[in-house]
Amino acid sequence: MKLRLTLDTAAIGIIVLLAVFVGLTVLAGAQAGVRVSANLPERGLIGPLQTIELTFSESVDPNLTEALLSIQPALDGRFEWLDSRSMQFVPAAPFELDTVYKLTLLPGRVSATGRELKKQQAWEFSVRAPWVAYLASGENQSSIWAMDLNGNPPRRLTDEKIKVISFDVAKNGELIIFTSVNGQGGIDLWRIPRAGGEASLLLDCARDRCTTPAIAPNGYRIAYSREAAGPGPDLPFGSPRIWILDLQSGQNGPVYEDRQILGYNPSWSPDSNKLASYDGLADRINLLDLTDNKRYIFPSNTGGPVTWSPDSTRFLFTIIEQKEDGLRTQVRLADLSLNDSMTLIGSRDNRDYSYYSIAWSPLEEKAVLGFRAGDEKPSQILWLFDPSMLEGIVIAGEENYTYNSPQWDPWGGALIFQQFKLRGAFNPEIGVWKPGFSAPLILAQGLMPRWLP
């Protein structure tokens, strides 16, 4: 009996101690309040379009929490809640360079049950300077390199043993997707982080050819062109079709169920909701709005690039028409609200200017167009113009050079492009232009320049 009483007493004591411990823990938690952390790097340097994520220690009310948040200097954007404990601020425009931002979460009630954030939380951050990524080729190898605009030596991002065919860079600058031939003769998709390093296989395409990857601006999906391998090693590949790989779910499949709808060189709208691609067999641009599955078709026979307006409602493309006195290339403006297009440039040209390279800036009033300088000159120059006024200036037109593949930086302030010298050794170069430049500046020898924010 004495032993039993001792054991019972010990058990009761343990229960009491546990109850006290739990009570103290609850009390401490109540006094500490809700905790929160941000996904900002230690040095506070981010990409211009980086999504900032806040994670709370417990479930919070979105409306109450958002009322306590602010960013200074103010920047347009939206809040997206991943779940009851995680939210994101998605900027509508790039964070500015040379600016220190402060994200502040004021103390206050953040849940319907009365849970509070006891202390003010604040994080400071600024935008890192962008790099330029490009493809450099040597003897039986091609690698992705990157360099800044301050004259520092370039750095190799991919292993020299991997032969890179093409690549794309995420808008937030955190991810690079590239293509490379595999051991079966197919072409796979690979990925590396911004700083380079060991690459990881993203998509094993076996004997198929997966090419021209395009990362959606929000970073969630990758569109690419896929050519199915023939049934035998000596039989040709199938015609290219556009596929989408979802980076979150891993879902992978063709955009169109109809196998007769072909596509190459996919292009995302800035809002990541629309996808355009070129069908060379049907001479048309196929466009799909992924929000409502609505399809648009615009005739085009050049295979040239598609470039989107900043608001994702229009895009520019090129066509070639047969006139009485010869061929004429035209630049057309497609308006999705009208499901129609109109000739913007070239309807009254007295010769063929061979319009091709085209890029609409993140700023509505700026675009760049490449065209042939003259009848006797094969070179292409770059013209900066206002799409609404059709007035502009030549920004790259050096004698004996031709220019193409222009790419705007996230702010629409600087332009990189491919340039080739028409005489002498064939050394493709990367050029850059900014307002105030009298001529382009050569950055490096290489191909396929892309901004790496």
C-alpha positions as CSV (number, residue, x, y, z in Angstrom):
1,M,0.0,0.0,0.0
2,K,2.8,2.3,0.8
3,L,4.5,1.7,-2.5
4,R,1.2,2.3,-4.4
5,L,0.7,5.6,-2.7
6,T,4.2,6.6,-3.6
7,L,3.7,5.8,-7.3
8,D,0.4,7.5,-7.4
9,T,1.9,10.6,-5.7
10,A,4.7,10.6,-8.2
11,A,2.3,10.3,-11.2
12,I,0.2,13.2,-9.8
13,G,3.3,15.3,-9.3
14,I,4.4,14.7,-12.9
15,I,1.0,15.6,-14.2
16,V,1.0,18.8,-12.2
17,L,4.5,19.7,-13.4
18,L,3.5,19.0,-17.0
19,A,0.4,21.2,-16.6
20,V,2.5,24.0,-15.1
21,F,5.0,23.6,-18.0
22,V,2.3,23.8,-20.6
23,G,0.7,26.7,-18.9
24,L,4.0,28.6,-18.8
25,T,4.6,27.8,-22.4
26,V,1.2,29.0,-23.4
27,L,1.7,32.1,-21.3
28,A,5.1,32.7,-22.8
29,G,3.6,32.3,-26.3
30,A,0.8,34.7,-25.5
31,Q,3.3,37.2,-24.2
32,A,5.7,36.8,-27.2
33,G,2.9,37.0,-29.7
34,V,3.0,36.0,-33.3
35,R,6.4,35.7,-34.9
36,V,7.3,36.4,-38.5
37,S,10.3,35.9,-40.8
38,A,11.1,37.1,-44.3
39,N,12.9,35.3,-47.2
40,L,15.4,38.2,-47.7
41,P,19.1,37.3,-48.0
42,E,21.5,38.3,-45.3
43,R,23.0,41.2,-47.2
44,G,19.5,42.4,-48.3
45,L,20.4,42.3,-52.0
46,I,17.6,41.1,-54.2
47,G,16.6,40.9,-57.9
48,P,14.5,43.8,-59.3
49,L,11.4,41.6,-59.6
50,Q,11.9,39.4,-56.6
51,T,8.8,38.2,-54.7
52,I,9.1,38.8,-51.0
53,E,7.6,36.1,-48.8
54,L,6.6,36.4,-45.1
55,T,6.1,33.3,-43.0
56,F,4.2,33.5,-39.7
57,S,4.5,31.2,-36.7
58,E,0.7,30.5,-36.8
59,S,-2.4,31.2,-38.9
60,V,-3.2,34.9,-39.4
61,D,-6.1,36.8,-40.9
62,P,-5.1,38.2,-44.4
63,N,-7.1,41.5,-44.1
64,L,-5.8,42.3,-40.6
65,T,-2.2,41.5,-41.5
66,E,-2.1,43.4,-44.8
67,A,-3.4,46.5,-43.0
68,L,-0.2,46.5,-40.9
69,L,2.2,46.2,-43.8
70,S,3.9,48.9,-45.8
71,I,6.8,49.4,-48.1
72,Q,8.8,52.6,-48.4
73,P,9.4,54.1,-50.9
74,A,6.0,53.0,-52.1
75,L,5.8,50.5,-54.9
76,D,2.8,49.1,-56.7
77,G,2.2,45.4,-56.1
78,R,-0.2,42.8,-54.7
79,F,-0.4,40.4,-51.8
80,E,-0.8,36.7,-52.5
81,W,-1.5,34.2,-49.7
82,L,0.0,30.7,-50.2
83,D,-1.8,29.5,-47.1
84,S,-2.9,30.9,-43.7
85,R,0.7,31.3,-42.6
86,S,2.5,32.4,-45.7
87,M,2.0,35.5,-47.9
88,Q,3.9,37.1,-50.8
89,F,4.3,40.6,-52.0
90,V,4.5,40.5,-55.8
91,P,5.8,43.8,-57.2
92,A,4.0,45.2,-60.2
93,A,7.1,47.0,-61.4
94,P,10.8,46.5,-60.7
95,F,12.3,47.7,-57.5
96,E,14.6,50.6,-58.5
97,L,18.4,50.5,-58.4
98,D,20.3,52.7,-55.9
99,T,17.3,52.7,-53.6
100,V,17.1,51.3,-50.1
101,Y,13.6,49.9,-49.4
102,K,12.1,49.2,-46.0
103,L,9.3,46.7,-45.5
104,T,7.5,47.3,-42.2
105,L,5.0,45.2,-40.3
106,L,3.4,47.2,-37.5
107,P,2.4,45.7,-34.1
108,G,-1.3,44.8,-33.8
109,R,-4.0,42.2,-34.0
110,V,-3.4,39.7,-36.8
111,S,-6.0,37.0,-36.2
112,A,-9.7,36.8,-35.4
113,T,-9.0,35.1,-32.1
114,G,-7.1,38.2,-30.9
115,R,-3.5,37.0,-31.5
116,E,-1.1,39.9,-31.9
117,L,2.2,40.8,-33.3
118,K,3.7,42.4,-30.2
119,K,6.7,44.3,-31.7
120,Q,7.2,46.1,-35.0
121,Q,9.2,44.1,-37.6
122,A,11.2,45.8,-40.3
123,W,13.5,44.6,-43.1
124,E,15.7,46.7,-45.4
125,F,16.8,45.6,-48.8
126,S,18.1,47.0,-52.1
127,V,18.4,45.8,-55.7
128,R,21.6,44.1,-56.9
129,A,23.2,45.4,-60.1
130,P,22.2,43.2,-63.1
131,W,24.6,40.9,-65.0
132,V,24.6,40.0,-68.7
133,A,24.6,36.2,-69.4
134,Y,25.7,34.9,-72.8
135,L,26.9,31.8,-74.7
136,A,30.6,31.6,-75.4
137,S,31.9,28.9,-77.8
138,G,35.3,27.3,-78.2
139,E,36.7,24.1,-79.5
140,N,33.9,21.6,-79.3
141,Q,32.3,23.3,-76.3
142,S,30.0,26.1,-75.5
143,S,29.3,27.5,-72.0
144,I,27.1,30.1,-70.3
145,W,29.1,33.0,-69.0
146,A,28.1,36.2,-67.1
147,M,29.6,39.6,-66.5
148,D,28.6,42.8,-64.9
149,L,28.7,46.2,-66.5
150,N,31.6,47.5,-64.5
151,G,34.4,46.0,-66.5
152,N,35.1,43.1,-64.2
153,P,36.3,39.8,-65.7
154,P,33.4,37.5,-66.8
155,R,32.7,34.2,-65.0
156,R,31.8,30.8,-66.3
157,L,28.4,29.6,-65.0
158,T,28.2,26.1,-66.6
159,D,30.8,23.3,-66.5
160,E,33.1,23.3,-69.6
161,K,32.2,19.6,-70.2
162,I,28.6,20.5,-70.9
163,K,27.9,21.7,-74.3
164,V,25.0,24.3,-74.1
165,I,22.8,24.8,-77.1
166,S,20.4,27.5,-75.9
167,F,19.2,29.0,-72.6
168,D,16.8,31.4,-70.9
169,V,16.9,33.4,-67.7
170,A,14.1,33.8,-65.1
171,K,12.8,37.4,-64.7
172,N,13.8,37.4,-61.1
173,G,17.3,36.4,-62.0
174,E,17.4,33.3,-59.7
175,L,17.2,30.5,-62.3
176,I,18.8,29.7,-65.7
177,I,17.4,26.9,-67.9
178,F,19.5,25.5,-70.7
179,T,19.5,22.8,-73.3
180,S,22.1,20.1,-74.0
181,V,22.4,17.0,-76.1
182,N,22.1,13.7,-74.2
183,G,23.6,10.3,-74.8
184,Q,20.7,9.1,-76.9
185,G,20.9,12.0,-79.4
186,G,18.0,13.8,-77.8
187,I,18.1,17.2,-76.1
188,D,17.3,17.7,-72.4
189,L,16.5,20.7,-70.2
190,W,18.9,21.5,-67.4
191,R,18.9,24.1,-64.6
192,I,21.5,26.1,-62.7
193,P,21.2,28.9,-60.1
194,R,22.1,32.5,-60.8
195,A,25.7,32.1,-59.5
196,G,26.3,29.0,-61.6
197,G,27.8,25.8,-60.2
198,E,26.7,22.2,-60.6
199,A,23.8,21.8,-63.1
200,S,20.9,19.5,-62.4
201,L,18.8,17.7,-64.9
202,L,15.3,19.3,-65.1
203,L,13.7,17.3,-67.8
204,D,15.0,14.0,-69.4
205,C,13.6,14.1,-73.0
206,A,15.2,10.8,-73.9
207,R,15.4,10.7,-77.7
208,D,13.1,13.7,-78.2
209,R,14.5,17.2,-78.8
210,C,13.4,19.7,-76.2
211,T,14.6,23.2,-77.3
212,T,14.0,27.0,-77.1
213,P,13.0,27.1,-73.4
214,A,11.1,30.2,-72.2
215,I,10.5,30.8,-68.5
216,A,7.2,32.4,-67.6
217,P,7.8,35.9,-66.0
218,N,6.3,34.6,-62.7
219,G,8.8,31.7,-62.7
220,Y,6.2,29.0,-62.3
221,R,6.3,27.4,-65.8
222,I,8.6,26.7,-68.7
223,A,7.4,26.6,-72.3
224,Y,9.6,24.8,-74.8
225,S,9.5,23.3,-78.3
226,R,9.5,19.5,-78.5
227,E,10.3,17.3,-81.5
228,A,9.4,13.6,-81.0
229,A,12.0,11.1,-82.1
230,G,11.3,9.0,-85.1
231,P,10.3,5.3,-84.6
232,G,13.8,4.3,-85.8
233,P,17.3,5.7,-85.6
234,D,17.4,6.6,-89.3
235,L,13.9,8.2,-89.4
236,P,13.5,12.0,-89.0
237,F,12.2,13.8,-86.0
238,G,8.6,14.9,-85.8
239,S,7.5,18.5,-86.3
240,P,7.9,20.8,-83.3
241,R,5.1,21.3,-80.8
242,I,4.9,23.5,-77.8
243,W,4.9,21.9,-74.4
244,I,4.7,23.4,-70.9
245,L,6.5,22.1,-67.8
246,D,5.1,23.2,-64.4
247,L,8.0,23.7,-62.0
248,Q,5.8,23.4,-58.9
249,S,3.7,20.3,-59.7
250,G,6.0,18.7,-62.3
251,Q,3.2,18.4,-64.7
252,N,4.4,18.3,-68.3
253,G,2.5,18.1,-71.5
254,P,1.6,19.7,-74.9
255,V,-0.2,23.0,-75.0
256,Y,-2.6,21.9,-77.7
257,E,-4.2,18.4,-77.8
258,D,-4.5,18.7,-81.6
259,R,-1.2,17.3,-83.0
260,Q,-1.7,19.3,-86.2
261,I,-1.0,22.6,-84.2
262,L,2.7,23.0,-84.5
263,G,4.9,25.5,-82.7
264,Y,8.4,26.9,-82.2
265,N,10.1,29.7,-80.2
266,P,7.4,30.2,-77.5
267,S,6.9,33.7,-76.0
268,W,5.2,34.5,-72.7
269,S,3.2,37.7,-72.1
270,P,4.5,39.8,-69.2
271,D,1.5,38.7,-67.0
272,S,2.5,35.0,-67.6
273,N,-1.1,34.2,-68.7
274,K,-0.7,34.1,-72.5
275,L,1.6,32.1,-74.7
276,A,2.5,32.8,-78.3
277,S,4.4,30.5,-80.7
278,Y,5.1,30.3,-84.4
279,D,3.7,27.6,-86.7
280,G,6.0,27.5,-89.7
281,L,3.9,25.0,-91.6
282,A,0.7,27.0,-91.4
283,D,2.5,30.4,-91.5
284,R,0.8,31.8,-88.4
285,I,1.2,32.7,-84.8
286,N,-0.8,30.6,-82.4
287,L,-1.7,32.3,-79.1
288,L,-3.4,30.8,-76.1
289,D,-4.8,32.6,-73.1
290,L,-4.3,30.1,-70.3
291,T,-6.8,31.8,-68.0
292,D,-9.8,31.0,-70.2
293,N,-8.3,28.6,-72.8
294,K,-9.1,31.1,-75.6
295,R,-7.1,30.7,-78.7
296,Y,-6.0,33.4,-81.2
297,I,-4.5,33.1,-84.6
298,F,-2.5,35.8,-86.5
299,P,-1.1,35.1,-90.0
300,S,2.7,35.5,-90.2
301,N,5.2,34.1,-92.6
302,T,8.5,35.4,-91.3
303,G,9.1,33.3,-88.2
304,G,10.3,36.4,-86.5
305,P,10.1,37.2,-82.8
306,V,6.9,38.3,-81.0
307,T,7.3,41.1,-78.5
308,W,4.6,42.1,-76.0
309,S,3.3,45.4,-74.7
310,P,3.9,46.0,-71.0
311,D,0.2,45.4,-70.2
312,S,0.0,42.1,-72.1
313,T,-2.9,43.2,-74.2
314,R,-1.0,43.7,-77.5
315,F,2.1,42.4,-79.3
316,L,4.2,43.3,-82.3
317,F,5.2,40.8,-85.1
318,T,6.3,40.9,-88.7
319,I,4.9,39.6,-92.0
320,I,6.0,39.7,-95.7
321,E,3.6,40.7,-98.4
322,Q,3.9,40.5,-102.1
323,K,3.4,43.9,-103.8
324,E,3.4,44.9,-107.4
325,D,7.0,46.0,-107.3
326,G,8.3,43.3,-105.0
327,L,8.2,42.0,-101.4
328,R,7.6,44.2,-98.5
329,T,8.1,43.4,-94.8
330,Q,5.7,45.0,-92.4
331,V,5.4,45.3,-88.6
332,R,1.9,44.6,-87.4
333,L,0.3,45.3,-84.1
334,A,-2.0,42.6,-82.7
335,D,-4.7,43.7,-80.3
336,L,-6.2,40.9,-78.3
337,S,-9.2,42.9,-77.2
338,L,-10.2,43.2,-80.8
339,N,-8.8,39.8,-81.9
340,D,-7.3,41.6,-84.9
341,S,-4.1,43.2,-86.1
342,M,-3.2,46.3,-88.1
343,T,-0.1,47.3,-90.0
344,L,1.9,49.7,-87.8
345,I,5.1,50.1,-89.9
346,G,5.7,49.5,-93.6
347,S,2.4,50.0,-95.4
348,R,3.8,52.8,-97.6
349,D,7.5,51.8,-97.9
350,N,9.0,52.3,-101.3
351,R,11.5,49.4,-100.7
352,D,11.8,46.4,-98.5
353,Y,13.4,47.3,-95.2
354,S,13.5,43.6,-94.0
355,Y,12.1,44.4,-90.5
356,Y,12.9,41.6,-88.1
357,S,14.4,42.1,-84.7
358,I,11.9,43.8,-82.4
359,A,11.6,44.3,-78.7
360,W,9.0,46.3,-76.7
361,S,10.4,47.9,-73.6
362,P,8.8,47.5,-70.1
363,L,8.0,51.2,-70.7
364,E,5.0,51.7,-73.0
365,E,6.6,54.5,-75.0
366,K,9.8,52.7,-76.0
367,A,10.5,49.9,-78.5
368,V,13.4,49.0,-80.7
369,L,13.3,47.6,-84.3
370,G,15.9,46.2,-86.6
371,F,15.8,46.9,-90.3
372,R,18.1,47.0,-93.3
373,A,20.0,50.2,-93.7
374,G,19.8,50.4,-97.5
375,D,19.2,48.5,-100.7
376,E,22.9,47.9,-101.2
377,K,23.7,47.3,-97.5
378,P,23.0,43.8,-96.0
379,S,23.5,45.1,-92.5
380,Q,20.7,45.7,-90.0
381,I,20.6,48.8,-87.8
382,L,18.6,49.3,-84.6
383,W,16.0,52.0,-84.4
384,L,14.5,53.2,-81.0
385,F,11.0,54.5,-81.4
386,D,7.7,55.3,-79.7
387,P,5.0,52.8,-80.9
388,S,2.3,55.4,-80.5
389,M,4.0,58.2,-82.3
390,L,6.3,56.2,-84.7
391,E,9.1,58.7,-84.1
392,G,12.6,57.7,-83.1
393,I,16.4,57.6,-83.5
394,V,19.0,55.1,-84.7
395,I,20.9,53.8,-81.7
396,A,23.1,51.2,-83.3
397,G,24.2,51.7,-86.9
398,E,28.0,51.6,-87.1
399,E,29.4,51.0,-90.6
400,N,30.2,47.4,-91.4
401,Y,28.2,46.1,-88.4
402,T,24.8,44.3,-88.3
403,Y,22.7,44.1,-85.1
404,N,19.9,41.8,-83.9
405,S,18.3,40.1,-80.9
406,P,17.8,43.2,-78.7
407,Q,16.9,42.6,-75.0
408,W,15.7,45.4,-72.6
409,D,16.7,45.4,-69.0
410,P,13.9,45.2,-66.4
411,W,13.6,49.0,-66.2
412,G,13.6,49.7,-69.9
413,G,16.7,51.8,-69.5
414,A,19.4,49.8,-71.2
415,L,19.5,47.5,-74.2
416,I,21.8,44.6,-75.0
417,F,22.0,42.9,-78.4
418,Q,24.0,40.7,-80.7
419,Q,26.4,42.4,-83.2
420,F,28.4,41.0,-86.0
421,K,31.2,42.7,-88.0
422,L,30.6,42.1,-91.7
423,R,34.3,42.3,-92.6
424,G,37.3,40.5,-91.1
425,A,37.3,37.6,-88.6
426,F,33.9,36.3,-87.6
427,N,33.7,37.2,-83.9
428,P,30.1,37.7,-82.7
429,E,30.0,40.3,-80.0
430,I,27.6,41.5,-77.2
431,G,26.8,45.2,-77.4
432,V,25.0,47.5,-74.9
433,W,23.3,50.8,-75.4
434,K,22.0,53.4,-72.8
435,P,20.6,56.9,-73.2
436,G,23.5,59.2,-73.8
437,F,25.6,56.7,-75.7
438,S,26.8,58.0,-79.1
439,A,27.6,54.4,-80.1
440,P,27.1,50.9,-78.7
441,L,29.7,49.7,-76.1
442,I,31.1,46.2,-76.7
443,L,30.9,44.0,-73.6
444,A,32.3,40.7,-74.7
445,Q,32.6,38.2,-77.5
446,G,29.6,35.8,-77.4
447,L,26.1,34.8,-78.5
448,M,22.5,35.0,-77.2
449,P,22.8,37.8,-74.7
450,R,20.3,37.7,-71.8
451,W,19.9,40.0,-68.8
452,L,20.6,38.3,-65.6
453,P,18.9,40.5,-63.0
